[in-house]
Amino acid sequence: MSRLEGRVAIVTGAAQGIGAGISRVLAGQGAKVMLTDISEKVEATAEEIRREGFHAEYFLMDVTNAEQVESVVKGVIEGHGRVDVLVNNAGIYPRKRLVEMPEEFLMRMFDVNVFGMFRCARAVLPSMRERRYGKIVNISSVTGPMVGSPAGGQTAYASTKSAVQGFTVGLALEVAQYGINVNSVMPGYIYSPSAFGTRGSGDAEDADEAMREFGLRIPMCRQGTPEDVGNVVLFLASDESSYITGTYIVVDGGNILQEEFLGPYEPK
Ligand SMILES: NC(=O)c1ccc[n+]([C@@H]2O[C@H](COP(=O)([O-])OP(=O)(O)OC[C@H]3O[C@@H](n4cnc5c(N)ncnc54)[C@H](O)[C@@H]3O)[C@@H](O)[C@H]2O)c1
């Protein structure tokens, strides 16, 4: 029996990277997954999942556009009768030092990474409350709530991800009595085209090599995959986590545990 048989899940930022991985894992466990993104690539990602024999639909949806969010959620509820799972994954992480940071940069980071989650949750909550069932999973990061990059340029990003933790706790308390769970996942270094991509050559082998090399800095000797995050989201979206709310799970191969770096690490 698939763990999410027949459940309806909306994933934001699902065209590529972690959002695409989450969508694949949820669909593979029987969920009807609604992939949403601002990028048109989301159509091809949904098509790939369908080719594997699972249920995937796509919607162009910008999480900074409240009307669009409301209208997509309304369409999903009309089409499928409900939304069981919302995965707030869409996020951006350009780096900029505070002294060089234009106001628009700061506002955009919060608009996508934080307020986007508010808009999506607000849109799905009335129907979840009515059905007394719902799972909201917010993709945060270890960056901000737990660690920072010595290279700098992450004050805005780190602040948005810390805000996601506050949002998770505050909302979890607001909706617990309606049978709705709200949790977050804090990924460490996960392979995605934006985070690592290729070295500019567009060559997939280069990307694999960059990922392998980077993995040697992580105690578990490898970089994370979008599916590593997807498997944790699966748990938080399933009934196996029904008594867990307002908390977080770190998915980072042990990376933030290090007080000092003794790598490079090789499998033993
Ligand atoms: N990759 C990592 O190492 C890592 C680590 C920790 C946390 N995260 C978080 O995971 C999430 C996904 O990251 P990723 O690495 O897969 O990034 P990515 O850039 O590969 O994918 C993000 C997706 O979000 C979409 N998106 C951007 N702005 C949007 C908007 N306004 N509305 C809707 N969609 C939008 C993009 O088009 C893209 O498809 C982000 O929230 C990120 O902060 C990533």
PDBQT file of the ligand as one rigid body, heavy atoms in Angstrom, charges set to zero:
ROOT
HETATM    1  N1  LIG A 301      19.827  23.316  -2.651  1.00  0.00    +0.000 N 
HETATM    2  C1  LIG A 301      20.206  23.453  -1.398  1.00  0.00    +0.000 C 
HETATM    3  O1  LIG A 301      21.344  23.111  -1.036  1.00  0.00    +0.000 OA
HETATM    4  C2  LIG A 301      19.240  23.993  -0.371  1.00  0.00    +0.000 A 
HETATM    5  C3  LIG A 301      19.613  23.944   0.984  1.00  0.00    +0.000 A 
HETATM    6  C4  LIG A 301      18.735  24.417   1.956  1.00  0.00    +0.000 A 
HETATM    7  C5  LIG A 301      17.488  24.896   1.589  1.00  0.00    +0.000 A 
HETATM    8  N2  LIG A 301      17.140  24.950   0.278  1.00  0.00    +0.000 N 
HETATM    9  C6  LIG A 301      15.799  25.461  -0.038  1.00  0.00    +0.000 C 
HETATM   10  O2  LIG A 301      15.111  24.511  -0.834  1.00  0.00    +0.000 OA
HETATM   11  C7  LIG A 301      14.203  25.176  -1.709  1.00  0.00    +0.000 C 
HETATM   12  C8  LIG A 301      14.466  24.747  -3.150  1.00  0.00    +0.000 C 
HETATM   13  O3  LIG A 301      15.803  25.069  -3.489  1.00  0.00    +0.000 OA
HETATM   14  P1  LIG A 301      16.546  24.488  -4.779  1.00  0.00    +0.000 P 
HETATM   15  O4  LIG A 301      17.979  24.395  -4.428  1.00  0.00    +0.000 OA
HETATM   16  O5  LIG A 301      15.838  23.302  -5.311  1.00  0.00    +0.000 OA
HETATM   17  O6  LIG A 301      16.379  25.733  -5.763  1.00  0.00    +0.000 OA
HETATM   18  P2  LIG A 301      16.128  25.807  -7.349  1.00  0.00    +0.000 P 
HETATM   19  O7  LIG A 301      16.435  27.209  -7.733  1.00  0.00    +0.000 OA
HETATM   20  O8  LIG A 301      16.834  24.699  -8.021  1.00  0.00    +0.000 OA
HETATM   21  O9  LIG A 301      14.560  25.568  -7.456  1.00  0.00    +0.000 OA
HETATM   22  C9  LIG A 301      13.663  26.523  -6.944  1.00  0.00    +0.000 C 
HETATM   23  C10 LIG A 301      12.430  26.590  -7.804  1.00  0.00    +0.000 C 
HETATM   24  O10 LIG A 301      11.592  27.611  -7.269  1.00  0.00    +0.000 OA
HETATM   25  C11 LIG A 301      11.057  28.352  -8.342  1.00  0.00    +0.000 C 
HETATM   26  N3  LIG A 301      10.689  29.697  -7.914  1.00  0.00    +0.000 N 
HETATM   27  C12 LIG A 301      11.501  30.760  -7.684  1.00  0.00    +0.000 A 
HETATM   28  N4  LIG A 301      10.768  31.846  -7.378  1.00  0.00    +0.000 NA
HETATM   29  C13 LIG A 301       9.467  31.451  -7.417  1.00  0.00    +0.000 A 
HETATM   30  C14 LIG A 301       8.232  32.121  -7.214  1.00  0.00    +0.000 A 
HETATM   31  N5  LIG A 301       8.191  33.443  -6.947  1.00  0.00    +0.000 N 
HETATM   32  N6  LIG A 301       7.082  31.407  -7.311  1.00  0.00    +0.000 NA
HETATM   33  C15 LIG A 301       7.120  30.103  -7.621  1.00  0.00    +0.000 A 
HETATM   34  N7  LIG A 301       8.248  29.421  -7.857  1.00  0.00    +0.000 NA
HETATM   35  C16 LIG A 301       9.407  30.082  -7.748  1.00  0.00    +0.000 A 
HETATM   36  C17 LIG A 301      12.156  28.378  -9.393  1.00  0.00    +0.000 C 
HETATM   37  O11 LIG A 301      11.627  28.658 -10.696  1.00  0.00    +0.000 OA
HETATM   38  C18 LIG A 301      12.727  26.973  -9.254  1.00  0.00    +0.000 C 
HETATM   39  O12 LIG A 301      12.109  26.063 -10.126  1.00  0.00    +0.000 OA
HETATM   40  C19 LIG A 301      14.401  26.676  -1.463  1.00  0.00    +0.000 C 
HETATM   41  O13 LIG A 301      13.428  27.136  -0.546  1.00  0.00    +0.000 OA
HETATM   42  C20 LIG A 301      15.798  26.738  -0.847  1.00  0.00    +0.000 C 
HETATM   43  O14 LIG A 301      15.963  27.882  -0.039  1.00  0.00    +0.000 OA
HETATM   44  C21 LIG A 301      17.986  24.510  -0.713  1.00  0.00    +0.000 A 
ENDROOT
TORSDOF 0
